[in-house]
């Protein structure tokens, strides 16, 4: 009985050894081949790899012009104290940049120099499509009239210096 178990055990070991992939290349040589093939495929020097990593973090990326559009509320009229989502879409913000916005609301029965209401220093949120949005919901418009909504956007670098600005406005009727 021991002889049968021994034969089966030896046969299993032989079968496992036969299933292992055969290679004439030693492990260190195989690692070198992998490194060489990656370098051949990419064709990048170490300096170029570092530069690409920096660009992914926004280092050395120049900020171009941005575009700002108020996309909500979509209805041209609403009632006083009605909850409204105020939302602006910002395109063109470069990677690694900070984005913030200030909202100002002017109602025709008040002096145009002084806003009826303000929502300052709101942070922009990046979206999956690369666009940024700046949004909040509020019920603070309590009076009737023509409402002018203004959003001013600032894009800054990592040190906090403003490198680009943009704005948008839209008019609504509160009735």
C-alpha positions in Angstrom: 0.0 0.0 0.0 2.9 2.3 0.8 4.3 1.6 -2.6 1.1 2.7 -4.4 1.0 6.0 -2.4 4.7 6.6 -3.1 4.2 6.0 -6.9 1.1 8.3 -6.9 3.1 11.0 -5.0 6.1 10.8 -7.4 3.7 10.9 -10.4 2.0 14.1 -9.0 5.3 15.8 -8.5 6.4 14.9 -12.0 3.1 16.2 -13.4 3.4 19.5 -11.5 7.0 19.9 -12.7 5.9 19.3 -16.3 3.2 22.0 -16.0 5.6 24.7 -14.9 6.6 27.1 -17.8 10.1 26.5 -19.0 12.4 29.5 -19.4 16.0 29.7 -20.3 16.2 33.2 -18.8 17.2 33.5 -15.1 15.0 35.7 -12.9 17.4 38.8 -12.9 17.7 38.6 -16.7 13.9 38.5 -17.0 13.5 41.6 -14.8 16.1 43.4 -17.0 14.2 42.4 -20.1 10.9 43.8 -18.6 12.6 47.1 -17.8 14.1 47.4 -21.2 10.8 46.6 -23.0 9.0 49.3 -20.9 11.6 51.8 -21.8 11.5 50.8 -25.5 7.7 51.1 -25.5 7.6 54.5 -23.9 10.7 55.9 -25.3 10.9 58.3 -22.4 14.0 59.4 -20.5 13.8 59.6 -16.7 13.6 63.4 -17.0 10.6 63.1 -19.3 8.9 60.7 -16.9 9.4 63.2 -14.0 8.1 66.1 -16.2 4.9 64.1 -17.1 4.4 63.3 -13.4 4.7 67.0 -12.6 2.2 67.9 -15.3 -0.3 65.4 -13.9 0.0 67.3 -10.6 -0.4 70.7 -12.4 3.3 71.7 -12.0 4.4 73.7 -15.1 0.9 73.6 -16.6 -0.1 77.0 -17.9 -3.6 78.2 -17.0 -5.5 79.3 -20.1 -8.7 81.3 -20.3 -11.8 79.9 -18.5 -15.4 80.1 -19.4 -18.2 80.5 -16.8 -21.9 79.9 -17.3 -24.8 79.9 -14.8 -26.7 76.7 -15.5 -29.1 76.7 -12.6 -31.8 77.7 -11.9 -33.1 76.9 -15.4 -36.6 78.4 -14.9 -36.8 82.2 -15.6 -39.2 82.8 -12.7 -39.7 81.6 -9.2 -41.5 82.5 -6.0 -40.0 84.4 -3.0 -38.4 82.0 -0.4 -38.5 79.2 -2.8 -35.5 76.9 -2.5 -33.3 77.3 -5.6 -30.1 75.5 -6.7 -27.6 78.1 -7.9 -25.0 76.4 -10.1 -22.2 77.6 -12.4 -20.2 75.5 -14.8 -16.6 76.4 -15.2 -14.5 75.1 -18.2 -10.8 75.4 -18.8 -9.4 75.0 -15.3 -6.0 73.4 -15.6 -4.9 70.4 -13.4 -3.5 71.4 -10.1 -5.3 74.7 -9.9 -7.7 75.9 -7.2 -11.0 77.4 -8.1 -13.4 79.5 -6.0 -16.4 81.6 -6.7 -18.3 84.5 -5.2 -22.1 84.9 -5.8 -23.8 88.3 -5.7 -27.6 88.9 -6.0 -29.1 92.3 -6.9 -32.8 92.9 -6.6 -34.2 95.9 -8.5 -35.8 97.4 -5.4 -32.4 97.8 -3.8 -29.4 100.0 -4.7 -27.5 98.3 -7.5 -24.2 99.2 -5.8 -25.0 97.1 -2.7 -26.0 93.4 -3.3 -29.2 92.2 -1.9 -27.4 89.0 -0.8 -23.9 87.5 -1.2 -22.4 84.0 -1.0 -18.6 84.4 -1.0 -15.7 82.1 -1.2 -17.5 78.9 -2.4 -15.1 76.2 -3.6 -15.4 74.7 -7.1 -15.9 71.0 -7.3 -14.2 69.0 -10.2 -16.4 66.8 -12.2 -15.5 63.5 -14.0 -15.7 65.3 -17.4 -13.0 67.8 -16.4 -15.5 70.6 -15.9 -15.8 72.3 -12.5 -19.0 73.4 -10.8 -19.7 75.9 -8.1 -23.1 75.4 -6.5 -25.3 75.9 -3.4 -29.0 75.8 -2.5 -30.8 78.6 -0.7 -34.2 80.2 0.1 -32.8 83.7 0.9 -34.6 85.6 -1.9 -37.6 86.8 0.1 -38.8 89.8 -2.0 -40.3 90.1 -5.4 -38.7 91.8 -8.4 -36.1 91.4 -11.1 -33.1 89.5 -9.7 -29.7 89.8 -11.3 -27.4 86.9 -10.3 -23.6 87.4 -10.8 -20.9 84.8 -10.2 -17.2 85.7 -10.2 -14.7 82.9 -10.4 -11.0 83.0 -9.5 -8.5 80.3 -10.4 -5.4 80.2 -8.3 -2.1 78.3 -8.2 -0.9 76.3 -5.3 0.6 79.4 -3.6 -2.8 81.0 -3.6 -2.1 83.6 -6.3 -4.9 84.3 -8.7 -3.9 83.3 -12.2 -7.3 83.6 -14.1 -10.7 85.1 -13.5 -14.1 84.9 -15.2 -17.7 85.8 -14.5 -21.2 85.2 -15.7 -24.6 86.7 -15.0 -28.2 85.8 -15.4 -31.5 87.6 -14.7 -34.6 86.0 -13.1 -38.1 87.2 -12.1 -39.2 86.7 -8.6 -43.0 86.9 -8.5 
